[in-house]
C-alpha cells in the first residue's frame, strides 16, 4: 500500500469527526494567512517610520502587528488542539477495530505470528501512523498556504529575484524526497524493533519460571 492510499484510507476514520477536523483546517488557514501579513505590515511600518515619518502609521501599525500575533496564537491553538483531538479519536477507533479483528482471527494466525509483535501494533504502530497522518495534514494545509502567500509577496516586491531564488527549488525537493524515503524505512525498522522488544518482554514475563529454572537471566538479546 502506497502512502497516498494509506492517507486516503485514514480519511475514512476522520469522517465521524469531520466538523472538528474542518475547524482544525480553518485554524490552519487563518494561521497561514497571518504569515504573509506580518512582512507587509513591517515594511509599511519601516517605510512610514524612517522614510515618510507618518505619525499615523507609527501609532497604528504596531497595534496591527500585535493583533496579528494574537490571531495567529489563537488560530494555532485551535488548530493544534482540534487536530490532536481528532488524532486521538482515530487512534481509539483503530485500536478498537484491530482488537476486534484479533478476536476473530483463527488459531493458525496466532501460531504463525509472534505475540509480542501483535501486541506492539496496538499501542505503538497505530500511534505512529496517526501522528504521521496529522503531520501531513498540517504541512499540506498550513505550510502550503504560507508558502503561497509569502511567494506572492516576494513576487510583488521583486519577481526577478524571486525567480532567481526558486532555482534551488528542484534541489530542495530532491533532498526532501530522499530524506522522506529514508525516514519511512527508519519508521518501519522502528516498528519492527518495537515488536521484537515487546516479544522479548512478553516471553520473559510469561515464562519467568522457565527463565529462572534454566538460569536465563544472564542472556541478553541484541534487540534490547
Secondary structure, DSSP 8 states (H G I E B T S, - for coil): --HHHHHHHHHHHHGGGHHHHHHHHHHHHHHHHHHHHHHHHHHHHHIIIIIS--HHHHHHHHHHHHHHHHHHHHHHHHHHHHHHHHHHHHHHHHHHHHHHHHHHS-HHHHHHS-HHHHHHIIIIIHHHHHHHHHHHHHIIIIIHHHHHHHHHHHHHH-HHHHHHHGGGHHHHHHHHHHHHHHHHHHHHHHHHHHHHHHHHHHHHHHTHHHHHHTTGGG---TT-
